[in-house]
């Protein structure tokens, strides 16, 4: 019985269809999928010919700098009190002052000037009503932020519930 099985296996292995399945397929360069370098070369050639618009590169988020809020929802912040500020370190942790309390939050700059902001942790100091209201609006605008831009030396952070504009601090 074993001999019959081996003979049958040898007969099947000798068929051209079986031999073709066992050989590695050979491909020409035309059959290979194009990789990123080929796509980039093609895109560059089309750009030179004016066929497609040039690729816009992402701006790097300015980390390690102190940013002081200038406007909140288009209105200038009162210069009489300490304005909200923050610094985003290279670990993507923002630490700052909200106008009454200190805060910490994780913020990830994404492609195309998008922004992902985590929950805000802050101290709970008693403040006057105007400072507390302004801080609440600042935290809400910061927490719901989903887009940023750096233009003319100012950092603009936009979201569903407000827009913040910052200038570099000391």
C-alpha positions in Angstrom: 0.0 0.0 0.0 2.9 2.4 0.8 4.5 1.7 -2.5 1.3 2.5 -4.4 1.0 5.8 -2.5 4.6 6.7 -3.3 4.2 5.8 -7.0 0.9 7.8 -7.2 2.7 10.8 -5.6 5.6 10.5 -8.0 3.1 10.3 -11.0 1.3 13.5 -9.8 4.6 15.3 -9.3 5.7 14.5 -12.8 2.7 16.3 -14.3 3.4 19.7 -15.9 0.6 21.4 -13.9 2.1 20.3 -10.6 5.6 21.3 -11.6 4.4 24.8 -12.6 2.7 25.3 -9.2 5.9 24.4 -7.4 8.2 26.8 -9.3 8.5 30.3 -8.0 6.8 32.7 -10.3 9.2 35.0 -12.1 8.1 38.6 -12.6 9.4 41.2 -14.9 10.0 44.8 -13.7 6.7 45.8 -15.4 4.8 43.4 -13.2 6.1 44.8 -9.8 3.9 47.3 -8.0 5.3 50.8 -7.9 6.8 51.9 -4.6 7.0 55.3 -3.0 10.1 56.3 -4.9 8.4 55.5 -8.3 5.3 57.4 -7.3 7.3 60.4 -6.1 9.3 60.4 -9.4 6.1 60.3 -11.4 4.5 63.1 -9.3 7.6 65.2 -9.8 7.5 64.7 -13.6 3.8 65.7 -13.7 4.5 68.8 -11.5 7.3 69.8 -13.9 4.9 69.5 -16.8 2.3 71.5 -14.8 -0.2 68.6 -14.7 -0.8 68.6 -11.0 -0.4 71.2 -8.2 2.7 71.1 -6.1 2.4 69.2 -2.8 1.9 71.4 0.3 4.2 70.4 3.1 3.1 70.4 6.8 4.4 73.2 9.0 6.2 72.0 12.1 4.4 72.8 15.3 6.5 75.3 17.3 7.4 73.3 20.4 9.5 74.5 23.4 8.2 78.1 23.1 6.1 80.1 25.5 2.9 81.2 24.0 0.7 84.0 25.6 -2.9 84.4 24.5 -3.8 87.6 22.8 -7.4 87.1 21.7 -10.1 84.6 22.6 -12.9 84.3 20.0 -11.7 87.4 18.3 -11.9 89.6 21.4 -8.6 90.9 23.0 -7.9 89.6 26.4 -7.6 92.1 29.3 -4.0 93.3 29.8 -4.8 94.2 33.4 -4.6 90.5 34.5 -2.2 87.8 33.7 -3.1 86.3 30.4 -3.4 82.6 29.7 -0.2 81.0 28.4 1.3 77.6 27.6 4.5 75.8 26.5 4.3 72.5 24.5 7.4 70.4 25.1 8.9 67.7 22.9 6.9 65.0 24.7 3.7 66.7 23.5 2.6 67.9 26.9 1.3 71.4 27.2 1.7 73.1 30.6 0.5 76.6 31.3 -1.7 79.1 33.1 -5.3 79.5 32.2 -5.8 82.9 33.7 -6.6 81.7 37.2 -5.3 78.1 37.5 -2.3 76.1 36.1 -3.1 73.3 33.7 -1.6 70.4 31.9 -2.8 68.7 28.8 -1.5 66.3 26.1 -1.7 67.9 22.6 -0.7 66.2 19.4 -0.1 68.3 16.3 -1.2 66.2 13.3 -0.8 66.4 9.5 -2.2 69.4 7.6 -2.2 71.6 10.8 -4.7 69.4 12.6 -4.6 69.1 16.3 -5.7 66.5 18.9 -6.1 67.7 22.5 -6.7 65.4 25.5 -8.6 66.2 28.7 -7.3 69.2 30.6 -6.1 68.7 34.2 -6.0 71.9 36.2 -5.8 73.3 39.7 -8.9 74.6 41.4 -8.1 78.0 42.8 -10.9 80.4 43.7 -10.9 83.4 41.3 -13.0 86.4 40.7 -16.0 85.8 38.5 -14.6 87.6 35.4 -11.3 85.6 35.5 -13.1 82.3 36.1 -15.4 83.0 33.1 -12.5 83.9 30.8 -10.6 80.8 32.0 -13.5 78.5 31.4 -13.9 79.9 27.8 -10.1 79.5 27.3 -10.2 75.9 28.5 -13.2 75.1 26.4 -11.7 76.6 23.2 -8.4 74.7 23.9 -10.1 71.4 24.7 -12.2 71.4 21.5 -9.4 72.6 19.3 -8.8 70.6 16.2 -6.7 72.9 13.9 -3.7 75.2 14.3 -1.7 77.5 12.1 1.4 79.6 12.6 1.2 82.8 10.6 3.2 86.1 10.9 4.7 85.1 14.2 1.4 84.3 15.8 0.0 80.9 16.7 -3.8 80.4 16.0 -5.7 77.5 17.5 -9.2 76.9 16.2 -11.9 74.5 17.3 -15.7 74.0 17.5 -16.1 76.2 20.5 -13.7 79.0 19.8 -10.5 80.4 18.4 -7.4 81.4 20.4 -4.6 83.6 19.1 -1.2 83.6 20.8 2.0 85.5 20.5 5.4 84.5 21.7 6.1 85.1 25.3 9.3 85.6 27.2 
